[in-house]
Amino acid sequence: MKNRALQYGLQTLRGRLTPWKMLFLAILSTGLYATFLRFTQGLGAATNLSDAFPWGLWIGFDVLVGVGLAAGGFVVAATVHVFRMEKYEPIARPAVLTAFLGYVLVIVALLFDLGRPWRIWHPMVMWNTHSVMFEVAWCVTLYTMVLALEFSPLVLERFHLHRPLRIVRRMFVPLVIAGVLLSTLHQSSLGTLYLIAPDKLHGLWYTPLLPVFFFISAVGAGLAMTIFESFMSQRAFGKRLEADLLQGLGKVIVVVLAVYATWRLLDLGSRGGLGLIFTLAPESVLFWGEIGLGVLLPMGLLALPAARRSESGLFFGALLTVMGFIVNRLNVAITGMAASSGVLYVPSVLEFAVTLSIVALGFTLFALAVKHLPVFPREELAALRRAGQPALAGGRPAVNRPVLLGLWGLLVLGLVAVGSSLGEGDAQGSGPREARAAASVPSAPVALRLPAPYAFPTGEESPGPVTFSHADHVDAAAPRCASCHVDRFRLDAPGALLEGAWTFERIHMGELCAGCHDGEQAFDVLEDCSLCHLEP
Amino acid sequence: MKPAMLVDTTRCRGCEACVLACQEANGLPRDDGAERLSATTWTVVEEHGGVHVKRQCMHCLDPACVSVCPVGALQKTPEGPVVYEESRCMGCRYCMVACPFSVPRYEWDSTAPRVQKCILCYHERVSAGEQPACAEVCPTGALTFGDRDELIDEAARRIEAEPERYVDHLYGLEEAGGTSVLYLSSVPFEELGLPTVHKGDPYPRLTWDVLSKLPNVVGVAGVLLLGVWWVTGRRDVLARVRGGELTMEEAMKLRPPLAEPDPASGRAANDDGSVLR
């Protein structure tokens, strides 16, 4: 029995060990190693985070990007159930599934990033209503519950649990409305988080309107993600593409991106930041990458009816929107904070491994849900079942190769530009800082007034009185007072330089003069009495 | 009295007695060579072009770290020092991002890490009316502990008495809405590694201005969404009346369906479970 299972396992492994699967296994095993290290040695061992850079890839990508890309869930749910545009019904369930999985994975990522993840529930009972993070914690918790309920009909239908199904159906509209409100709050609040750091976040991204921009860009990215995910489902499960619906979403994305781009540029102009775009710096290159390639290009692409109607145009419009969104969130969380932090944070291999593992987990869970739950409309599943095999070959989008190559080329070009500008930024970043420090010669520091010579008490058998001179013992320019004071001779209690009495032993054999005058650090205190004891 | 500390960098010799006293008073490991703040060095003397600058938590009057902490682990005590309650902290590190002076430090190599920073010797000394360990040991008079208002007057007196010795600015008077640690210097403050921060309004205002508006956003958006839902539902019913599917009397009895459309029939189930035709 056991043998057979083992044999079967080996066979399937051998049979399906494609390069993709090998990559997947490599990511997963590195991710597991990273998990082990993170939870046995701490964040320092697994990440490149530091006191100067306390938030990195896990917050920037796993949380900010993860929450934003899951925004399709609330937008599509509201479209179908509040605006009653019921033709969008077929994409509502995949969108809610994506959102639910997205939020679950965000919570998984938070468990990695929080220093004390077992206290993730603390904001539920320990309140600070002035904290944006507190508000985000509550909204994300509640919205994840809402999503679980919005997702629950899939499970309840699958197991024919009619009574709970009816209860959930009855509260569905209030649930969707609560979901929209909670999403509006925390999508924007993720931007509000950064309002407290006006001196740290670069001027191209810091604006009092951060919450508004975070919300608008999340709506755009959430819709783009819904399109992207439909294409993925088509490839992976041979699902029919709801072309007319997706084109409808494409139109909405154009409007959202247009509002977003216009408002951002107007805001930048009103704060006198337009000059920043045209000065060559890593930040301005990233800004152009984000706005040019990730907002204006997809906006133009999706605005063209011909491009929108072609599958490749729609696909790349959505992909570019998603990428532009990702670059925006990483700019706010990481690259926009780089200059002020004074350090160059590059995520460690293990941080990447955890992030990629979580993404892979997301894809796996989505595939499992599609396989076992009624995610797609029934008639379509029935058609699939009748066909026997997923129509993989037939379902492939008819991609226009030159367009595809051109767009990928642009993306690679953008990445190279960003990469090289970051490298330059590092070289430049340290330069002026040091130069300035060296140039700052202070206006003549006031000369150190050393204490007057100090006469030690003289014992009965002493060969002569000893007078201690600070001038002989310390360099007034770099006195290093603490090498003697605090430990040997106290300064904190006036008049009590020494605890206890001056004794021959303490001076000549103990911690006082002999502490340094030991023949190694300075001449031996017993070498020649007259060096210290002067003739009276 | 509002406890505060005046750091006169022109009097500091960099002897680091304050650093060692701090380590001793707070049970931190002895480290003579510390060059910057760390989880085990809550105060440090930095050297910037020959000027010695003692750094530590600024104990802002309205601290960003306290306002951002979601669980209230950082608290502004009634006396003034900003203290940390380890048992509440979940390790989100928002305080580190929010602090305009980048002071809080983290125990990166611990599996139960804490945020660490100067607490102005609150528990052992300041709450008992004593001064912090660093101010007590300072042999040169660079550190003066006392009432904030009196220290501001003292600083003004020093600047007035020796205008050639001081830059005419008291750092911390207005920075970040005012801090409990105040600095005098002979060179511009940006040359001392002290960050140029917003003056006037305290930092928590930046987020509170948005947070305080959220209840209104929820109210307006909620009413708006309910309104849209009601109107679209009514529109659909009326369309059916116009199409002759329903009489007006029947339509008046219907409430807008509060239900997810049944994917099987494509129709919405009504409140009582019956299906609209």
HADDOCK unambig.tbl for C-alpha pairs under 7 A between the chains (distance, minus, plus):
assign (segid A and resid 39 and name CA) (segid B and resid 111 and name CA) 6.53 0.50 0.50
assign (segid A and resid 40 and name CA) (segid B and resid 111 and name CA) 6.49 0.50 0.50
assign (segid A and resid 41 and name CA) (segid B and resid 109 and name CA) 6.31 0.50 0.50
assign (segid A and resid 41 and name CA) (segid B and resid 110 and name CA) 6.53 0.50 0.50
assign (segid A and resid 41 and name CA) (segid B and resid 111 and name CA) 5.95 0.50 0.50
assign (segid A and resid 42 and name CA) (segid B and resid 108 and name CA) 6.28 0.50 0.50
assign (segid A and resid 42 and name CA) (segid B and resid 109 and name CA) 5.03 0.50 0.50
assign (segid A and resid 42 and name CA) (segid B and resid 110 and name CA) 5.08 0.50 0.50
assign (segid A and resid 42 and name CA) (segid B and resid 111 and name CA) 4.53 0.50 0.50
assign (segid A and resid 43 and name CA) (segid B and resid 108 and name CA) 5.51 0.50 0.50
assign (segid A and resid 43 and name CA) (segid B and resid 109 and name CA) 6.39 0.50 0.50
assign (segid A and resid 44 and name CA) (segid B and resid 108 and name CA) 4.52 0.50 0.50
assign (segid A and resid 44 and name CA) (segid B and resid 109 and name CA) 4.96 0.50 0.50
assign (segid A and resid 45 and name CA) (segid B and resid 109 and name CA) 6.61 0.50 0.50
assign (segid A and resid 51 and name CA) (segid B and resid 105 and name CA) 5.60 0.50 0.50
assign (segid A and resid 51 and name CA) (segid B and resid 106 and name CA) 6.30 0.50 0.50
assign (segid A and resid 54 and name CA) (segid B and resid 93 and name CA) 6.57 0.50 0.50
assign (segid A and resid 54 and name CA) (segid B and resid 96 and name CA) 6.67 0.50 0.50
assign (segid A and resid 54 and name CA) (segid B and resid 97 and name CA) 6.80 0.50 0.50
assign (segid A and resid 82 and name CA) (segid B and resid 225 and name CA) 6.85 0.50 0.50
assign (segid A and resid 82 and name CA) (segid B and resid 228 and name CA) 6.57 0.50 0.50
assign (segid A and resid 82 and name CA) (segid B and resid 229 and name CA) 4.58 0.50 0.50
assign (segid A and resid 83 and name CA) (segid B and resid 228 and name CA) 6.45 0.50 0.50
assign (segid A and resid 83 and name CA) (segid B and resid 229 and name CA) 6.01 0.50 0.50
assign (segid A and resid 83 and name CA) (segid B and resid 232 and name CA) 6.32 0.50 0.50
assign (segid A and resid 84 and name CA) (segid B and resid 232 and name CA) 6.53 0.50 0.50
assign (segid A and resid 114 and name CA) (segid B and resid 90 and name CA) 6.49 0.50 0.50
assign (segid A and resid 114 and name CA) (segid B and resid 91 and name CA) 5.03 0.50 0.50
assign (segid A and resid 114 and name CA) (segid B and resid 92 and name CA) 5.16 0.50 0.50
assign (segid A and resid 115 and name CA) (segid B and resid 90 and name CA) 6.32 0.50 0.50
assign (segid A and resid 115 and name CA) (segid B and resid 91 and name CA) 4.13 0.50 0.50
assign (segid A and resid 115 and name CA) (segid B and resid 92 and name CA) 6.56 0.50 0.50
assign (segid A and resid 115 and name CA) (segid B and resid 112 and name CA) 6.66 0.50 0.50
assign (segid A and resid 115 and name CA) (segid B and resid 113 and name CA) 5.92 0.50 0.50
assign (segid A and resid 116 and name CA) (segid B and resid 90 and name CA) 4.87 0.50 0.50
assign (segid A and resid 116 and name CA) (segid B and resid 91 and name CA) 5.35 0.50 0.50
assign (segid A and resid 116 and name CA) (segid B and resid 112 and name CA) 5.92 0.50 0.50
assign (segid A and resid 117 and name CA) (segid B and resid 90 and name CA) 6.49 0.50 0.50
assign (segid A and resid 119 and name CA) (segid B and resid 90 and name CA) 5.19 0.50 0.50
assign (segid A and resid 120 and name CA) (segid B and resid 90 and name CA) 6.31 0.50 0.50
assign (segid A and resid 122 and name CA) (segid B and resid 71 and name CA) 6.33 0.50 0.50
assign (segid A and resid 123 and name CA) (segid B and resid 70 and name CA) 5.99 0.50 0.50
assign (segid A and resid 123 and name CA) (segid B and resid 71 and name CA) 5.22 0.50 0.50
assign (segid A and resid 126 and name CA) (segid B and resid 71 and name CA) 4.94 0.50 0.50
assign (segid A and resid 126 and name CA) (segid B and resid 72 and name CA) 6.79 0.50 0.50
assign (segid A and resid 127 and name CA) (segid B and resid 70 and name CA) 6.70 0.50 0.50
assign (segid A and resid 127 and name CA) (segid B and resid 71 and name CA) 5.55 0.50 0.50
assign (segid A and resid 127 and name CA) (segid B and resid 72 and name CA) 6.73 0.50 0.50
assign (segid A and resid 128 and name CA) (segid B and resid 70 and name CA) 5.45 0.50 0.50
assign (segid A and resid 128 and name CA) (segid B and resid 71 and name CA) 5.87 0.50 0.50
assign (segid A and resid 128 and name CA) (segid B and resid 72 and name CA) 5.72 0.50 0.50
assign (segid A and resid 130 and name CA) (segid B and resid 67 and name CA) 5.62 0.50 0.50
assign (segid A and resid 130 and name CA) (segid B and resid 68 and name CA) 6.82 0.50 0.50
assign (segid A and resid 130 and name CA) (segid B and resid 208 and name CA) 6.48 0.50 0.50
assign (segid A and resid 131 and name CA) (segid B and resid 67 and name CA) 5.53 0.50 0.50
assign (segid A and resid 131 and name CA) (segid B and resid 68 and name CA) 4.31 0.50 0.50
assign (segid A and resid 131 and name CA) (segid B and resid 69 and name CA) 5.96 0.50 0.50
assign (segid A and resid 131 and name CA) (segid B and resid 70 and name CA) 5.31 0.50 0.50
assign (segid A and resid 132 and name CA) (segid B and resid 68 and name CA) 6.40 0.50 0.50
assign (segid A and resid 133 and name CA) (segid B and resid 68 and name CA) 6.69 0.50 0.50
assign (segid A and resid 133 and name CA) (segid B and resid 70 and name CA) 5.39 0.50 0.50
assign (segid A and resid 134 and name CA) (segid B and resid 70 and name CA) 4.30 0.50 0.50
assign (segid A and resid 169 and name CA) (segid B and resid 259 and name CA) 5.07 0.50 0.50
assign (segid A and resid 169 and name CA) (segid B and resid 260 and name CA) 5.40 0.50 0.50
assign (segid A and resid 170 and name CA) (segid B and resid 258 and name CA) 5.74 0.50 0.50
assign (segid A and resid 170 and name CA) (segid B and resid 259 and name CA) 4.96 0.50 0.50
assign (segid A and resid 170 and name CA) (segid B and resid 271 and name CA) 6.84 0.50 0.50
assign (segid A and resid 171 and name CA) (segid B and resid 258 and name CA) 6.85 0.50 0.50
assign (segid A and resid 171 and name CA) (segid B and resid 259 and name CA) 6.85 0.50 0.50
assign (segid A and resid 172 and name CA) (segid B and resid 258 and name CA) 6.85 0.50 0.50
assign (segid A and resid 172 and name CA) (segid B and resid 259 and name CA) 5.66 0.50 0.50
assign (segid A and resid 172 and name CA) (segid B and resid 260 and name CA) 5.89 0.50 0.50
assign (segid A and resid 173 and name CA) (segid B and resid 258 and name CA) 5.81 0.50 0.50
assign (segid A and resid 173 and name CA) (segid B and resid 259 and name CA) 6.32 0.50 0.50
assign (segid A and resid 177 and name CA) (segid B and resid 225 and name CA) 6.79 0.50 0.50
assign (segid A and resid 181 and name CA) (segid B and resid 218 and name CA) 6.23 0.50 0.50
assign (segid A and resid 181 and name CA) (segid B and resid 222 and name CA) 6.84 0.50 0.50
assign (segid A and resid 192 and name CA) (segid B and resid 207 and name CA) 6.37 0.50 0.50
assign (segid A and resid 195 and name CA) (segid B and resid 206 and name CA) 5.98 0.50 0.50
assign (segid A and resid 195 and name CA) (segid B and resid 207 and name CA) 5.95 0.50 0.50
assign (segid A and resid 196 and name CA) (segid B and resid 98 and name CA) 5.64 0.50 0.50
assign (segid A and resid 196 and name CA) (segid B and resid 203 and name CA) 6.17 0.50 0.50
assign (segid A and resid 196 and name CA) (segid B and resid 204 and name CA) 6.84 0.50 0.50
assign (segid A and resid 196 and name CA) (segid B and resid 206 and name CA) 5.84 0.50 0.50
assign (segid A and resid 196 and name CA) (segid B and resid 207 and name CA) 6.12 0.50 0.50
assign (segid A and resid 197 and name CA) (segid B and resid 98 and name CA) 5.58 0.50 0.50
assign (segid A and resid 197 and name CA) (segid B and resid 100 and name CA) 6.89 0.50 0.50
assign (segid A and resid 199 and name CA) (segid B and resid 197 and name CA) 6.52 0.50 0.50
assign (segid A and resid 437 and name CA) (segid B and resid 48 and name CA) 6.96 0.50 0.50
assign (segid A and resid 437 and name CA) (segid B and resid 49 and name CA) 6.63 0.50 0.50
assign (segid A and resid 437 and name CA) (segid B and resid 191 and name CA) 6.90 0.50 0.50
assign (segid A and resid 438 and name CA) (segid B and resid 49 and name CA) 6.70 0.50 0.50
assign (segid A and resid 440 and name CA) (segid B and resid 49 and name CA) 5.91 0.50 0.50
assign (segid A and resid 440 and name CA) (segid B and resid 191 and name CA) 6.43 0.50 0.50
assign (segid A and resid 441 and name CA) (segid B and resid 49 and name CA) 5.63 0.50 0.50
assign (segid A and resid 442 and name CA) (segid B and resid 49 and name CA) 6.29 0.50 0.50
assign (segid A and resid 442 and name CA) (segid B and resid 50 and name CA) 6.75 0.50 0.50
assign (segid A and resid 442 and name CA) (segid B and resid 187 and name CA) 5.94 0.50 0.50
assign (segid A and resid 443 and name CA) (segid B and resid 186 and name CA) 6.69 0.50 0.50
assign (segid A and resid 443 and name CA) (segid B and resid 187 and name CA) 6.58 0.50 0.50
assign (segid A and resid 445 and name CA) (segid B and resid 10 and name CA) 6.72 0.50 0.50
assign (segid A and resid 446 and name CA) (segid B and resid 10 and name CA) 6.75 0.50 0.50
assign (segid A and resid 479 and name CA) (segid B and resid 15 and name CA) 6.65 0.50 0.50
assign (segid A and resid 480 and name CA) (segid B and resid 15 and name CA) 4.99 0.50 0.50
assign (segid A and resid 481 and name CA) (segid B and resid 15 and name CA) 4.49 0.50 0.50
assign (segid A and resid 482 and name CA) (segid B and resid 15 and name CA) 5.22 0.50 0.50
assign (segid A and resid 482 and name CA) (segid B and resid 16 and name CA) 5.82 0.50 0.50
assign (segid A and resid 482 and name CA) (segid B and resid 17 and name CA) 5.23 0.50 0.50
assign (segid A and resid 486 and name CA) (segid B and resid 17 and name CA) 6.34 0.50 0.50
assign (segid A and resid 491 and name CA) (segid B and resid 137 and name CA) 5.94 0.50 0.50
assign (segid A and resid 491 and name CA) (segid B and resid 139 and name CA) 6.25 0.50 0.50
assign (segid A and resid 492 and name CA) (segid B and resid 136 and name CA) 5.73 0.50 0.50
assign (segid A and resid 492 and name CA) (segid B and resid 137 and name CA) 4.18 0.50 0.50
